[in-house]
């Protein structure tokens, strides 16, 4: 199944490599493999804020992330549906 939906990620800034489902789990785990991001992933970024190693986001920055996430989800749904 790896790579069968590569066109979904053609608009992203981070390079998409492959995706796959883990057949060893009954909970239908789905993984997406992207290029390495030097500053870490979004979860890492949020953990840094939680640990207060970087400043808390202001309202404008929060809305920027919300909009980017929403646009990404909308794009994936438009390609898959």
MARBA-3410 file (N, C-alpha, C, O; in Angstrom, 1 decimal):
81
0.8,-1.2,0.0,0.0,0.0,0.0,0.9,1.3,0.0,0.4,2.3,-0.4 ~ 2.1,1.2,0.4,2.9,2.3,0.5,3.0,3.1,-0.8,3.2,2.6,-1.9 ~ 2.8,4.5,-0.7,2.9,5.4,-1.8,1.7,5.4,-2.7,1.8,6.1,-3.7 ~ 0.7,4.7,-2.4,-0.4,4.7,-3.4,-1.2,6.0,-3.5,-2.0,6.2,-4.4 ~ -1.1,6.8,-2.5,-1.8,8.1,-2.5,-0.9,9.3,-2.5,-1.2,10.3,-1.9
0.3,9.2,-3.1,1.3,10.2,-3.1,0.8,11.6,-3.6,1.2,12.6,-3.0 ~ -0.1,11.6,-4.5,-0.6,12.9,-5.0,-1.3,13.7,-4.0,-1.5,14.9,-4.1 ~ -1.8,13.1,-2.9,-2.4,13.8,-1.8,-1.5,14.9,-1.2,-2.0,16.0,-0.9 ~ -0.2,14.6,-1.2,0.7,15.5,-0.5,1.5,16.4,-1.4,2.5,16.9,-1.0 ~ 1.1,16.5,-2.7,1.9,17.3,-3.6,1.9,18.8,-3.3,2.8,19.5,-3.7
0.9,19.3,-2.5,0.9,20.7,-2.1,1.6,21.0,-0.8,1.7,22.2,-0.4 ~ 2.2,20.0,-0.1,2.7,20.3,1.2,4.2,20.9,1.0,4.8,20.7,0.0 ~ 4.6,21.5,2.1,5.9,22.1,2.1,7.0,21.0,2.5,8.1,21.2,2.2 ~ 6.5,20.0,3.3,7.4,19.0,3.7,7.2,17.8,2.7,6.1,17.4,2.4 ~ 8.4,17.3,2.3,8.3,16.2,1.3,7.7,14.9,1.8,8.1,14.4,2.9
6.8,14.4,1.1,6.1,13.1,1.5,6.9,12.0,0.8,7.3,12.1,-0.3 ~ 7.2,10.9,1.6,7.9,9.7,1.0,7.0,8.5,0.9,7.0,7.9,-0.2 ~ 6.2,8.2,1.9,5.3,7.0,1.8,4.3,6.9,2.9,4.4,7.8,3.9 ~ 3.4,6.0,2.9,2.5,5.8,4.0,2.2,4.3,4.0,2.3,3.6,3.0 ~ 1.8,3.8,5.2,1.5,2.4,5.3,0.7,2.2,6.5,0.6,3.0,7.5
0.0,1.0,6.5,-0.8,0.6,7.7,0.0,-0.5,8.4,0.7,-1.3,7.7 ~ 0.0,-0.5,9.7,0.7,-1.6,10.4,-0.1,-2.8,10.6,-1.1,-2.7,11.4 ~ 0.2,-3.9,9.9,-0.7,-5.1,10.0,-0.6,-5.8,11.3,-1.4,-6.7,11.6 ~ 0.4,-5.5,12.1,0.5,-6.2,13.4,-0.4,-5.7,14.5,-0.5,-6.3,15.6 ~ -1.1,-4.6,14.2,-2.0,-4.0,15.2,-3.4,-4.1,14.8,-3.8,-4.0,13.6
-4.3,-4.4,15.8,-5.7,-4.5,15.5,-6.4,-3.1,15.4,-7.6,-3.0,15.1 ~ -5.7,-2.1,15.8,-6.3,-0.7,15.9,-6.2,0.1,14.7,-6.3,1.3,14.7 ~ -5.8,-0.5,13.5,-5.7,0.2,12.2,-4.8,1.4,12.3,-5.2,2.5,11.9 ~ -3.6,1.2,12.7,-2.6,2.3,12.8,-2.2,2.7,11.3,-1.9,1.8,10.5 ~ -2.2,3.9,11.0,-1.8,4.5,9.7,-0.6,5.4,9.9,-0.7,6.3,10.7
0.4,5.2,9.2,1.6,6.0,9.3,1.9,6.7,8.0,1.8,6.2,6.9 ~ 2.4,8.0,8.2,2.8,8.8,7.0,4.3,9.1,7.2,4.7,9.6,8.3 ~ 5.1,8.9,6.2,6.6,9.1,6.3,6.9,10.4,5.5,6.7,10.4,4.3 ~ 7.3,11.4,6.2,7.7,12.7,5.6,9.2,12.9,5.8,9.9,12.2,6.5 ~ 9.8,13.9,5.1,11.2,14.2,5.3,11.5,14.7,6.7,10.5,15.1,7.4
12.7,14.6,7.1,13.1,15.1,8.4,13.0,16.6,8.5,13.4,17.3,7.6 ~ 12.4,17.1,9.6,12.2,18.5,9.8,13.2,18.9,10.9,13.1,18.4,12.1 ~ 14.1,19.7,10.6,15.2,20.1,11.5,14.8,20.6,12.9,15.4,20.3,13.9 ~ 13.7,21.3,12.9,13.2,21.9,14.2,12.2,21.0,14.9,11.5,21.4,15.8 ~ 12.0,19.7,14.4,11.1,18.8,15.0,9.7,18.9,14.4,9.4,19.7,13.5
8.8,18.0,14.9,7.4,18.0,14.4,6.5,18.9,15.3,7.0,19.5,16.3 ~ 5.3,19.0,15.0,4.3,19.9,15.7,4.2,19.4,17.1,4.0,20.3,18.0 ~ 4.2,18.1,17.4,4.1,17.6,18.7,5.3,18.0,19.6,5.1,18.4,20.7 ~ 6.4,18.0,19.0,7.7,18.4,19.6,7.6,19.9,20.0,7.9,20.3,21.1 ~ 7.1,20.7,19.0,6.9,22.1,19.2,6.0,22.4,20.4,6.3,23.2,21.2
4.8,21.7,20.4,3.9,21.9,21.5,4.4,21.5,22.9,4.2,22.1,23.9 ~ 5.2,20.4,22.9,5.9,20.0,24.1,6.9,21.0,24.6,7.0,21.2,25.8 ~ 7.6,21.7,23.7,8.5,22.8,24.1,7.7,23.9,24.8,8.2,24.5,25.7 ~ 6.6,24.2,24.2,5.8,25.3,24.8,5.3,24.8,26.2,5.3,25.6,27.2 ~ 4.8,23.6,26.3,4.3,23.1,27.6,5.4,23.1,28.6,5.2,23.4,29.8
6.7,22.8,28.2,7.8,22.7,29.2,8.4,24.1,29.4,9.3,24.3,30.1 ~ 7.9,25.1,28.6,8.3,26.5,28.7,9.7,26.7,28.3,10.4,27.6,28.8 ~ 10.2,25.9,27.3,11.5,26.1,26.8,11.5,27.1,25.6,12.5,27.6,25.2 ~ 10.3,27.4,25.1,10.1,28.4,24.1,8.8,29.2,24.6,8.0,28.7,25.3 ~ 8.7,30.5,24.1,7.6,31.3,24.5,6.2,30.8,24.1,6.1,30.1,23.1
5.2,31.1,24.9,3.8,30.8,24.6,3.4,31.5,23.3,3.8,32.7,23.1 ~ 2.6,30.9,22.5,2.2,31.5,21.2,1.2,32.6,21.5,0.4,32.6,22.5 ~ 1.2,33.7,20.7,0.2,34.7,20.8,-1.0,34.3,19.9,-1.0,33.3,19.2 ~ -2.1,35.0,20.0,-3.3,34.7,19.3,-3.2,34.6,17.8,-3.7,33.7,17.2 ~ -2.4,35.4,17.2,-2.2,35.4,15.7,-1.4,34.1,15.3,-1.8,33.5,14.3
-0.4,33.7,16.1,0.3,32.5,15.8,-0.6,31.3,15.9,-0.5,30.3,15.1 ~ -1.4,31.2,16.9,-2.4,30.1,17.2,-3.3,30.0,16.0,-3.5,28.9,15.5 ~ -3.9,31.1,15.5,-4.8,31.1,14.4,-4.1,30.6,13.1,-4.7,29.9,12.3 ~ -2.8,31.0,13.0,-2.1,30.6,11.8,-1.9,29.1,11.8,-2.1,28.5,10.7 ~ -1.6,28.4,12.9,-1.6,27.0,13.0,-2.9,26.3,12.7,-3.0,25.4,12.0
-4.0,26.9,13.3,-5.3,26.3,13.1,-5.7,26.3,11.7,-6.2,25.4,11.1 ~ -5.4,27.5,11.0,-5.8,27.6,9.6,-5.0,26.6,8.7,-5.5,26.0,7.8 ~ -3.7,26.5,9.0,-2.8,25.5,8.2,-3.3,24.1,8.4,-3.4,23.3,7.5 ~ -3.7,23.7,9.6,-4.2,22.4,9.9,-5.5,22.1,9.2,-5.7,21.1,8.6 ~ -6.4,23.1,9.3,-7.7,23.0,8.6,-7.6,22.9,7.1,-8.2,22.1,6.5
-6.7,23.7,6.5,-6.5,23.6,5.1,-5.9,22.3,4.7,-6.2,21.8,3.6 ~ -5.0,21.8,5.5,-4.4,20.5,5.2,-5.4,19.4,5.2,-5.5,18.5,4.3 ~ -6.3,19.4,6.2,-7.4,18.4,6.3,-8.3,18.5,5.2,-8.8,17.5,4.6 ~ -8.7,19.7,4.9,-9.6,20.0,3.7,-9.0,19.4,2.4,-9.7,18.8,1.6 ~ -7.7,19.7,2.2,-7.1,19.2,1.0,-7.1,17.7,0.9,-7.4,17.1,-0.1
-6.7,17.0,2.0,-6.7,15.6,2.0,-8.0,15.0,1.8,-8.2,14.0,1.0 ~ -9.1,15.6,2.4,-10.4,15.1,2.2,-10.9,15.3,0.7,-11.6,14.5,0.2 ~ -10.5,16.4,0.1,-10.9,16.7,-1.3,-10.2,15.7,-2.2,-10.8,15.3,-3.2 ~ -9.0,15.2,-1.9,-8.4,14.3,-2.8,-8.9,12.9,-2.6,-9.0,12.1,-3.5 ~ -9.2,12.5,-1.3,-9.6,11.2,-1.0,-11.1,10.9,-1.3,-11.5,9.8,-1.6
-11.9,11.9,-1.2,-13.4,11.7,-1.3,-13.9,11.9,-2.7,-15.1,11.8,-3.0
END
